[in-house]
Every structure is written in structure tokens, then in C-alpha cells.
Amino acid sequence: MFEGFRTFDIAHGDIRIHGRIGGSGPPLLLLHGHPQTHVIWHRLAEPLASRYTVVATDLRGYGDSSKPPGEPDHANYSKRAMADDQVAVMRELGFERFFLCGHDRGGRVAHRLVMDHPEAVEKLMLLDIAPTLAMYEQTDRTFATAYFHWFFLIQPAPLPETLIEASPADYITRTMGGRHASLDAFDPAAIAEYQRCLAQPGAAHALCEDYRASNTIDLEHDRADRAAGRRIGCPVSVLWGKHGIIERCFDPLAEWRAVAERVEGEALPCGHYIPEEAPETLYSRITQFMTTPT
């Protein structure tokens, strides 16, 4: 995996962000989702590196990045804090402006990043999410049943942490294997890496804090944007799985057009884990979108 890439650990204040960089060309930052790490990009990183300088990081609280204890208001796991980490990483690597692609939780960090740092992002691609505020406001039985972890992980500490820590390996396989593609879609080495990282001290707590922040302070930030009429200005491409919950419960294009000026997108013939289920199709969509003149 990641042939020709080098690893890095970059400090942002008291936080250390782990990642890999490789390739040449315009910078492209890739952000992963729950309950994974930057390894979700292992089927795309090398092909993309032939056209881009690819940066794939572990979000704060995930993988081999720092996992600080959560603050009472969860602010240090807000998508604002997590986005600031990523901007600091890219600047340290010498990139003031870059292309950005985020899957799942990484997409939520990417949304906040482009709102708080619009000057930093050339184009934005979001994978299998609708805006956080829209998803909470439109929660129904179908969504809550399928995405039960949204409501399990926000419970007060240490209940969800204790249950996850009882068997982090099972949390990975049952969470990821219970969706459309089953575990057959994943490289066993990638699964082993996700399991290793979730078994680290503080990892379960950090994962929960990410979701607690999304249910509290992140919504405050999103509501403030809506009240002020702030919208995403750069071009946005939204892709989602035809066999996933976003397709079933939301209208992704309509929801993103409510918060962004220029949105395109479509459903892909896969489930939630697009980078691992449909890497060739995603590679084609990334290169086409990022290179099309605006």
C-alpha cells in the first residue's frame, strides 16, 4: 500500500497529525471517515499520485494522530478544530491552496474547512454525506435505525467507550461489514489496520467525541452559517452510493445546493465506502472534476 509515499507527523499546537504524501502535481488532500484511517485511500493513492501531490491524513482522534481527552463542550473535536489541523498540515507541507476530497466524517471536516478557510480550497468533493445539520433535522426511523451509531456514540462517557473497548476489532467488522458490500469489499490488511488503530488507548473516546461534537457545537457553527447566509463558494462535487442510506433518506444534491453555490454530482453503483468499493469509478470522477475548468 502507498508505494512511493512517505509518512509524516506534523504538529499543530498540542496536536500531532499523522499522514502520508506522495506523487507530483497540484496538491490534493484526502480525508477519511469513521471508523477508519487514511488507509481507506489505499486503492486510489498510487493512481492519483501520477497526477497530483496526494496528501492523506488521519483526522484528529483517528489512526495514528493525537487523541486528546474531550473538553466539556467537545470543542476540541469540533469540525472547526479538525479542519484547522488539516489547513496547518497543508501549510507546513507548502500548500496554501489545494483540492479537497472527504469521505464520511472527513467530508464533514471538509465542509467546515471550506467554510472557515475558503481561500484554501480550489475544488471540493464530498463522498456519501448530506450536510450534518440537514441530516439531524430530517432524522426519521429509517435513518436512525441504519445510522444507530450517530445516537449511540453521543451518549455520555464512558458508556459507549466501555462497550467499544470491550472488542474494538468487532466494532470495526460489525460496523463496516453490516452495510451493503459486506466485509468482502475490504482488503484484510486495511481491516487489520483499522482494528489496530481503534484498539489504541483513547481511540474509542476520541471517536465518540467526534460524534458528540457533531451533535452539539458543530450544529451551532452550521446554524450560524445559515443565519448569516454564508455558503460554499468553490465548485462542489457530491457522490454517494446508490445502495446506501444517503440515497434512501436524503436528496444529496438538493441539500448541498442549499449550502453551496455550484454543485454537481450523482449516485455511484456501490454502497457507503466508495473509496474501497468503487476505486476505479471514483478515480475517474476525481480526475474529471478536478481538471474541468471552472
Disulfide bonds with the S-S distance in Angstrom:
none
